[in-house]
Amino acid sequence: MPVRFDQAGFDPAALAAHRELTVSVCLPAYNEAETVGQIVAAVRHDLVERHPLVDEIVVLDDGSTDATAAIAHDAGASVVAVDSVLAELSSGSGKGDALWKSLYVSRGDVVCWLDADIRNFSASFVTGLLGPLLLRDDIAFTKGFYRRPLGDAPTGGGRVTELMVRPLLSHLFPELGGIVQPLAGEYAGRRELLESIPFVEGWGVEIGMLIDVVQRLGIDAIAQVDLGVRVHRNRPLEELGPQALAILVTVLQRAGLASNDTIAALRRFDQDLDEEVVAVETRQRPPMATIGAYGTRVGDELSA
């Protein structure tokens, strides 16, 4: 069982005073104009200006058609268009592609990822995730967990987790059964670990990363952090099917029970009972450390 911490147990002033590692906070974002600004502003005010704990805030804008990029920039983030990063490589898509590219554009020894749709964000989300990494050498990866309301109900969020992920992990990867929120979008890790593992491009990125981290370092290298309650945009049911299929394929691939096909097909029926086929992204990017341009960039920084 991974060790647990509470976000309230980490004081940002104390962490800032004693830290020896640099920190990047990165947010993948697509049409999150309603929420991304308040998240960036909170991190900048509390953890850059008030307590010097975070060295950079980077928003990876994945082709937003609203004001996400402008709002994030005005709030104090460096905004990078996903398509502009490593453009010489094959094109990618999905959240995992944005997360992977954030390793290239960020510089921190520790990378902390946040979803950009959190409606009740607090900077303690970040201090909670960073605390174990900054204070304990044996922790390489931290994963947030929380209570997930659904609409007006205090619980019920995380439908894909409860219906798909927990049964899969319980059966195929029981050592991960103690992870409270395996799909949580709030997590952090040491760069040398993150750059050494592949990233699933689509919705399978979180579960793939979790399995890969445990297989590489063992369950004791992970810490879970209680972040309280997380309120965000709950997706309608029709958007959860493709997400569930991407996760299913990712887990089965890592269990050696599925091929490494790059696209899966979800067959379902619309409201008129007409069949439709939805293509689901299951490609993965190789470990960032294997990308020549990344090695060159890191080498240049070390020699500067």
C-alpha positions as a LaTeX table, in Angstrom:
\begin{tabular}{lrrr}
\hline
Residue & $x$ (\AA) & $y$ (\AA) & $z$ (\AA) \\
\hline
Met1 & 0.00 & 0.00 & 0.00 \\
Pro2 & 1.53 & 3.37 & $-0.99$ \\
Val3 & 2.20 & 5.75 & 1.88 \\
Arg4 & $-0.47$ & 8.46 & 2.28 \\
Phe5 & $-0.11$ & 12.13 & 3.09 \\
Asp6 & $-2.54$ & 15.01 & 3.55 \\
Gln7 & $-2.15$ & 18.25 & 1.62 \\
Ala8 & $-2.54$ & 20.19 & 4.87 \\
Gly9 & 0.65 & 18.61 & 6.21 \\
Phe10 & 2.95 & 20.62 & 3.94 \\
Asp11 & 3.72 & 24.27 & 4.63 \\
Pro12 & 4.72 & 26.13 & 1.44 \\
Ala13 & 7.11 & 28.45 & 3.28 \\
Ala14 & 8.96 & 25.51 & 4.83 \\
Leu15 & 9.11 & 23.64 & 1.53 \\
Ala16 & 10.41 & 26.73 & $-0.27$ \\
Ala17 & 13.05 & 27.38 & 2.38 \\
His18 & 14.53 & 23.90 & 2.24 \\
Arg19 & 14.02 & 22.70 & $-1.31$ \\
Glu20 & 17.01 & 21.76 & $-3.42$ \\
Leu21 & 15.13 & 20.84 & $-6.60$ \\
Thr22 & 13.59 & 23.06 & $-9.25$ \\
Val23 & 9.86 & 22.68 & $-9.94$ \\
Ser24 & 7.72 & 23.02 & $-13.05$ \\
Val25 & 3.93 & 23.10 & $-12.89$ \\
Cys26 & 2.37 & 22.11 & $-16.22$ \\
Leu27 & $-1.26$ & 22.15 & $-17.34$ \\
Pro28 & $-2.51$ & 20.52 & $-20.53$ \\
Ala29 & $-5.50$ & 22.55 & $-21.70$ \\
Tyr30 & $-8.14$ & 22.47 & $-24.39$ \\
Asn31 & $-10.92$ & 25.07 & $-24.22$ \\
Glu32 & $-10.58$ & 25.68 & $-20.48$ \\
Ala33 & $-11.07$ & 29.46 & $-20.51$ \\
Glu34 & $-13.49$ & 29.31 & $-17.57$ \\
Thr35 & $-11.02$ & 27.78 & $-15.13$ \\
Val36 & $-7.41$ & 27.88 & $-16.33$ \\
Gly37 & $-6.86$ & 31.51 & $-15.33$ \\
Gln38 & $-7.77$ & 31.07 & $-11.69$ \\
Ile39 & $-5.56$ & 28.00 & $-11.40$ \\
Val40 & $-2.53$ & 29.72 & $-12.92$ \\
Ala41 & $-3.12$ & 32.87 & $-10.88$ \\
Ala42 & $-3.33$ & 30.92 & $-7.62$ \\
Val43 & $-0.11$ & 29.03 & $-8.29$ \\
Arg44 & 1.68 & 32.19 & $-9.33$ \\
His45 & 0.51 & 34.26 & $-6.36$ \\
Asp46 & 0.98 & 31.65 & $-3.66$ \\
Leu47 & 3.87 & 29.54 & $-4.91$ \\
Val48 & 5.93 & 31.83 & $-7.13$ \\
Glu49 & 5.56 & 35.30 & $-5.66$ \\
Arg50 & 4.59 & 34.72 & $-2.02$ \\
His51 & 6.54 & 31.51 & $-1.45$ \\
Pro52 & 9.26 & 30.75 & $-4.05$ \\
Leu53 & 8.43 & 27.09 & $-4.47$ \\
Val54 & 7.55 & 26.87 & $-8.17$ \\
Asp55 & 10.03 & 27.99 & $-10.83$ \\
Glu56 & 7.76 & 27.99 & $-13.86$ \\
Ile57 & 4.11 & 27.53 & $-14.86$ \\
Val58 & 3.56 & 26.16 & $-18.34$ \\
Val59 & 0.22 & 25.75 & $-20.10$ \\
Leu60 & 0.22 & 23.39 & $-23.08$ \\
Asp61 & $-2.57$ & 24.70 & $-25.28$ \\
Asp62 & $-3.86$ & 21.86 & $-27.43$ \\
Gly63 & $-5.58$ & 23.84 & $-30.16$ \\
Ser64 & $-8.15$ & 25.68 & $-28.04$ \\
Thr65 & $-10.76$ & 27.65 & $-29.94$ \\
Asp66 & $-11.70$ & 29.83 & $-26.97$ \\
Ala67 & $-9.59$ & 32.29 & $-24.96$ \\
Thr68 & $-7.67$ & 29.64 & $-23.01$ \\
Ala69 & $-4.24$ & 30.72 & $-24.26$ \\
Ala70 & $-4.78$ & 34.45 & $-23.70$ \\
Ile71 & $-6.28$ & 33.98 & $-20.24$ \\
Ala72 & $-3.48$ & 31.65 & $-19.14$ \\
His73 & $-0.86$ & 34.09 & $-20.40$ \\
Asp74 & $-2.47$ & 37.05 & $-18.66$ \\
Ala75 & $-2.60$ & 35.06 & $-15.42$ \\
Gly76 & 1.15 & 34.49 & $-15.54$ \\
Ala77 & 1.80 & 31.23 & $-17.37$ \\
Ser78 & 4.12 & 30.53 & $-20.25$ \\
Val79 & 1.77 & 29.29 & $-22.95$ \\
Val80 & 3.03 & 26.84 & $-25.56$ \\
Ala81 & 1.03 & 25.51 & $-28.50$ \\
Val82 & 1.24 & 21.71 & $-28.45$ \\
Asp83 & 1.62 & 21.49 & $-32.24$ \\
Ser84 & 4.70 & 23.73 & $-32.13$ \\
Val85 & 6.67 & 21.34 & $-29.90$ \\
Leu86 & 8.93 & 18.80 & $-31.63$ \\
Ala87 & 7.11 & 19.58 & $-34.86$ \\
Glu88 & 9.70 & 17.62 & $-36.82$ \\
Leu89 & 8.35 & 14.39 & $-35.32$ \\
Ser90 & 5.16 & 12.62 & $-36.34$ \\
Ser91 & 2.04 & 14.43 & $-35.27$ \\
Gly92 & 0.25 & 13.30 & $-32.14$ \\
Ser93 & $-3.01$ & 13.94 & $-30.38$ \\
Gly94 & $-4.72$ & 13.77 & $-27.03$ \\
Lys95 & $-3.89$ & 14.64 & $-23.47$ \\
Gly96 & $-0.98$ & 12.23 & $-23.25$ \\
Asp97 & 0.73 & 13.88 & $-26.20$ \\
Ala98 & 0.46 & 17.27 & $-24.47$ \\
Leu99 & 1.85 & 15.84 & $-21.22$ \\
Trp100 & 4.74 & 14.21 & $-23.06$ \\
Lys101 & 5.63 & 17.45 & $-24.82$ \\
Ser102 & 5.49 & 19.33 & $-21.54$ \\
Leu103 & 8.62 & 17.41 & $-20.52$ \\
Tyr104 & 10.42 & 18.93 & $-23.48$ \\
Val105 & 9.39 & 22.54 & $-22.86$ \\
Ser106 & 9.68 & 22.53 & $-19.06$ \\
Arg107 & 12.93 & 22.60 & $-17.09$ \\
Gly108 & 12.17 & 21.53 & $-13.52$ \\
Asp109 & 13.81 & 18.63 & $-11.71$ \\
Val110 & 10.26 & 17.85 & $-10.56$ \\
Val111 & 7.24 & 18.14 & $-12.85$ \\
Cys112 & 3.78 & 18.63 & $-11.35$ \\
Trp113 & 0.77 & 18.20 & $-13.64$ \\
Leu114 & $-2.65$ & 19.70 & $-13.02$ \\
Asp115 & $-5.87$ & 19.38 & $-14.96$ \\
Ala116 & $-7.07$ & 22.75 & $-16.20$ \\
Asp117 & $-10.78$ & 22.23 & $-15.48$ \\
Ile118 & $-10.68$ & 22.27 & $-11.66$ \\
Arg119 & $-13.33$ & 24.61 & $-10.28$ \\
Asn120 & $-12.29$ & 24.61 & $-6.62$ \\
Phe121 & $-8.53$ & 24.76 & $-7.07$ \\
Ser122 & $-6.23$ & 25.59 & $-4.19$ \\
Ala123 & $-2.47$ & 26.02 & $-4.27$ \\
Ser124 & $-2.36$ & 23.34 & $-1.57$ \\
Phe125 & $-2.99$ & 20.84 & $-4.37$ \\
Val126 & 0.52 & 21.65 & $-5.58$ \\
Thr127 & 2.23 & 21.80 & $-2.19$ \\
Gly128 & 0.62 & 18.48 & $-1.29$ \\
Leu129 & 1.93 & 16.80 & $-4.43$ \\
Leu130 & 5.39 & 18.34 & $-4.10$ \\
Gly131 & 5.89 & 17.75 & $-0.38$ \\
Pro132 & 6.77 & 14.04 & $-0.43$ \\
Leu133 & 9.07 & 14.51 & $-3.43$ \\
Leu134 & 10.96 & 17.41 & $-1.87$ \\
Leu135 & 11.26 & 15.89 & 1.60 \\
Arg136 & 11.81 & 12.19 & 0.91 \\
Asp137 & 14.41 & 10.74 & $-1.43$ \\
Asp138 & 12.61 & 7.39 & $-1.60$ \\
Ile139 & 9.49 & 8.89 & $-3.21$ \\
Ala140 & 9.66 & 9.32 & $-6.99$ \\
Phe141 & 6.00 & 9.85 & $-7.90$ \\
Thr142 & 3.01 & 11.35 & $-6.13$ \\
Lys143 & $-0.64$ & 10.85 & $-7.00$ \\
Gly144 & $-3.51$ & 12.95 & $-5.73$ \\
Phe145 & $-6.78$ & 11.54 & $-4.44$ \\
Tyr146 & $-9.99$ & 13.23 & $-3.39$ \\
Arg147 & $-13.74$ & 13.00 & $-3.01$ \\
Arg148 & $-15.56$ & 13.48 & $-6.30$ \\
Pro149 & $-19.06$ & 14.96 & $-6.27$ \\
Leu150 & $-21.35$ & 14.44 & $-9.26$ \\
Gly151 & $-23.77$ & 17.29 & $-9.81$ \\
Asp152 & $-25.43$ & 18.10 & $-6.50$ \\
Ala153 & $-24.53$ & 14.72 & $-4.98$ \\
Pro154 & $-21.46$ & 14.62 & $-2.71$ \\
Thr155 & $-20.25$ & 11.42 & $-4.38$ \\
Gly156 & $-20.69$ & 9.63 & $-7.68$ \\
Gly157 & $-17.91$ & 11.18 & $-9.73$ \\
Gly158 & $-15.27$ & 8.97 & $-11.28$ \\
Arg159 & $-17.65$ & 6.68 & $-13.13$ \\
Val160 & $-14.96$ & 5.25 & $-15.42$ \\
Thr161 & $-12.77$ & 4.61 & $-12.40$ \\
Glu162 & $-15.43$ & 2.68 & $-10.53$ \\
Leu163 & $-16.87$ & 0.73 & $-13.46$ \\
Met164 & $-13.74$ & 0.08 & $-15.52$ \\
Val165 & $-10.47$ & 0.81 & $-13.77$ \\
Arg166 & $-10.97$ & $-0.74$ & $-10.34$ \\
Pro167 & $-12.15$ & $-4.09$ & $-11.74$ \\
Leu168 & $-9.27$ & $-4.13$ & $-14.24$ \\
Leu169 & $-6.61$ & $-3.36$ & $-11.67$ \\
Ser170 & $-8.09$ & $-5.72$ & $-9.10$ \\
His171 & $-7.89$ & $-8.57$ & $-11.59$ \\
Leu172 & $-4.74$ & $-7.81$ & $-13.59$ \\
Phe173 & $-2.62$ & $-5.55$ & $-11.38$ \\
Pro174 & $-3.75$ & $-6.21$ & $-7.78$ \\
Glu175 & $-0.67$ & $-4.44$ & $-6.42$ \\
Leu176 & $-2.32$ & $-1.22$ & $-7.63$ \\
Gly177 & $-5.59$ & $-1.91$ & $-5.84$ \\
Gly178 & $-4.62$ & 0.50 & $-3.08$ \\
Ile179 & $-4.50$ & 3.51 & $-5.39$ \\
Val180 & $-7.54$ & 5.61 & $-4.49$ \\
Gln181 & $-7.77$ & 7.64 & $-7.71$ \\
Pro182 & $-5.76$ & 5.89 & $-10.43$ \\
Leu183 & $-7.04$ & 8.32 & $-13.09$ \\
Ala184 & $-6.39$ & 11.49 & $-11.08$ \\
Gly185 & $-5.09$ & 14.30 & $-13.28$ \\
Glu186 & $-3.09$ & 15.81 & $-10.43$ \\
Tyr187 & 0.26 & 14.11 & $-9.96$ \\
Ala188 & 3.98 & 14.85 & $-9.89$ \\
Gly189 & 7.24 & 13.04 & $-10.43$ \\
Arg190 & 10.98 & 13.32 & $-10.68$ \\
Arg191 & 12.13 & 14.19 & $-14.18$ \\
Glu192 & 14.60 & 11.32 & $-14.43$ \\
Leu193 & 11.70 & 8.92 & $-13.92$ \\
Leu194 & 9.21 & 10.66 & $-16.18$ \\
Glu195 & 11.62 & 10.98 & $-19.08$ \\
Ser196 & 12.33 & 7.24 & $-18.93$ \\
Ile197 & 8.78 & 5.94 & $-19.52$ \\
Pro198 & 6.47 & 6.02 & $-22.57$ \\
Phe199 & 3.35 & 8.19 & $-22.67$ \\
Val200 & 0.07 & 6.94 & $-24.12$ \\
Glu201 & $-1.20$ & 9.77 & $-26.32$ \\
Gly202 & $-4.88$ & 9.64 & $-25.46$ \\
Trp203 & $-6.99$ & 8.94 & $-22.38$ \\
Gly204 & $-4.87$ & 5.98 & $-21.35$ \\
Val205 & $-1.99$ & 8.20 & $-20.25$ \\
Glu206 & $-2.71$ & 8.23 & $-16.50$ \\
Ile207 & $-3.24$ & 4.50 & $-16.08$ \\
Gly208 & $-0.35$ & 3.67 & $-18.39$ \\
Met209 & 1.98 & 5.95 & $-16.46$ \\
Leu210 & 0.90 & 4.52 & $-13.13$ \\
Ile211 & 1.50 & 0.93 & $-14.22$ \\
Asp212 & 4.83 & 1.81 & $-15.83$ \\
Val213 & 6.08 & 3.66 & $-12.74$ \\
Val214 & 5.23 & 0.74 & $-10.46$ \\
Gln215 & 6.76 & $-1.80$ & $-12.81$ \\
Arg216 & 9.95 & 0.26 & $-12.98$ \\
Leu217 & 10.38 & 1.29 & $-9.33$ \\
Gly218 & 7.86 & $-0.65$ & $-7.26$ \\
Ile219 & 4.80 & 0.47 & $-5.33$ \\
Asp220 & 6.85 & 1.89 & $-2.45$ \\
Ala221 & 8.19 & 4.66 & $-4.71$ \\
Ile222 & 4.67 & 6.14 & $-4.96$ \\
Ala223 & 2.97 & 8.39 & $-2.42$ \\
Gln224 & $-0.71$ & 9.30 & $-2.40$ \\
Val225 & $-1.82$ & 12.74 & $-1.25$ \\
Asp226 & $-5.30$ & 13.58 & 0.02 \\
Leu227 & $-6.39$ & 16.74 & $-1.81$ \\
Gly228 & $-9.80$ & 16.95 & $-0.15$ \\
Val229 & $-12.64$ & 17.52 & $-2.62$ \\
Arg230 & $-12.18$ & 18.05 & $-6.34$ \\
Val231 & $-14.90$ & 19.76 & $-8.37$ \\
His232 & $-14.54$ & 19.80 & $-12.14$ \\
Arg233 & $-16.47$ & 19.46 & $-15.35$ \\
Asn234 & $-18.11$ & 16.02 & $-15.35$ \\
Arg235 & $-18.28$ & 14.64 & $-18.86$ \\
Pro236 & $-21.52$ & 13.32 & $-20.37$ \\
Leu237 & $-21.88$ & 9.58 & $-20.79$ \\
Glu238 & $-21.22$ & 9.62 & $-24.54$ \\
Glu239 & $-17.73$ & 11.00 & $-23.88$ \\
Leu240 & $-16.90$ & 8.35 & $-21.30$ \\
Gly241 & $-17.15$ & 5.36 & $-23.66$ \\
Pro242 & $-14.09$ & 6.30 & $-25.75$ \\
Gln243 & $-12.20$ & 7.13 & $-22.57$ \\
Ala244 & $-13.04$ & 3.73 & $-21.09$ \\
Leu245 & $-11.93$ & 1.91 & $-24.24$ \\
Ala246 & $-8.60$ & 3.75 & $-24.31$ \\
Ile247 & $-8.00$ & 2.77 & $-20.69$ \\
Leu248 & $-9.06$ & $-0.83$ & $-21.30$ \\
Val249 & $-6.64$ & $-1.20$ & $-24.22$ \\
Thr250 & $-3.79$ & 0.44 & $-22.29$ \\
Val251 & $-4.19$ & $-1.89$ & $-19.32$ \\
Leu252 & $-4.53$ & $-4.99$ & $-21.49$ \\
Gln253 & $-1.43$ & $-4.03$ & $-23.46$ \\
Arg254 & 0.60 & $-3.72$ & $-20.27$ \\
Ala255 & $-0.73$ & $-7.06$ & $-19.09$ \\
Gly256 & 0.40 & $-8.64$ & $-22.36$ \\
Leu257 & $-3.18$ & $-9.40$ & $-23.38$ \\
Ala258 & $-3.62$ & $-7.00$ & $-26.33$ \\
Ser259 & $-1.65$ & $-6.00$ & $-29.39$ \\
Asn260 & 0.03 & $-2.62$ & $-29.68$ \\
Asp261 & $-2.40$ & $-1.34$ & $-32.30$ \\
Thr262 & $-2.42$ & 2.44 & $-32.52$ \\
Ile263 & $-6.17$ & 2.91 & $-32.96$ \\
Ala264 & $-9.06$ & 1.08 & $-31.31$ \\
Ala265 & $-12.64$ & 1.21 & $-32.56$ \\
Leu266 & $-15.64$ & 1.69 & $-30.30$ \\
Arg267 & $-18.89$ & 0.45 & $-31.83$ \\
Arg268 & $-22.02$ & 1.89 & $-30.28$ \\
Phe269 & $-25.47$ & 3.24 & $-31.13$ \\
Asp270 & $-26.73$ & 6.80 & $-31.18$ \\
Gln271 & $-30.10$ & 8.02 & $-29.87$ \\
Asp272 & $-31.78$ & 6.89 & $-33.09$ \\
Leu273 & $-30.24$ & 3.43 & $-32.64$ \\
Asp274 & $-28.04$ & 3.92 & $-35.68$ \\
Glu275 & $-24.64$ & 2.29 & $-35.35$ \\
Glu276 & $-21.59$ & 4.51 & $-35.17$ \\
Val277 & $-17.90$ & 3.71 & $-34.92$ \\
Val278 & $-15.63$ & 5.97 & $-32.87$ \\
Ala279 & $-11.89$ & 5.81 & $-33.42$ \\
Val280 & $-10.01$ & 5.85 & $-30.10$ \\
Glu281 & $-6.37$ & 6.89 & $-29.81$ \\
Thr282 & $-4.09$ & 4.24 & $-28.28$ \\
Arg283 & $-0.69$ & 5.23 & $-29.71$ \\
Gln284 & 2.11 & 6.04 & $-27.34$ \\
Arg285 & 5.14 & 8.28 & $-27.44$ \\
Pro286 & 8.52 & 6.73 & $-26.60$ \\
Pro287 & 10.41 & 7.77 & $-23.46$ \\
Met288 & 11.43 & 11.42 & $-23.86$ \\
Ala289 & 15.01 & 10.52 & $-22.95$ \\
Thr290 & 15.25 & 8.61 & $-26.25$ \\
Ile291 & 14.42 & 11.69 & $-28.35$ \\
Gly292 & 17.58 & 13.18 & $-29.85$ \\
Ala293 & 16.40 & 16.78 & $-29.67$ \\
Tyr294 & 15.67 & 16.38 & $-25.96$ \\
Gly295 & 19.12 & 15.01 & $-25.26$ \\
Thr296 & 20.65 & 17.92 & $-27.16$ \\
Arg297 & 18.56 & 20.43 & $-25.24$ \\
Val298 & 19.51 & 18.95 & $-21.88$ \\
Gly299 & 23.15 & 18.78 & $-22.88$ \\
Asp300 & 23.15 & 22.42 & $-23.90$ \\
Glu301 & 21.61 & 23.42 & $-20.57$ \\
Leu302 & 24.17 & 21.44 & $-18.58$ \\
Ser303 & 27.06 & 23.00 & $-20.46$ \\
Ala304 & 25.68 & 26.55 & $-20.29$ \\
\hline
\end{tabular}
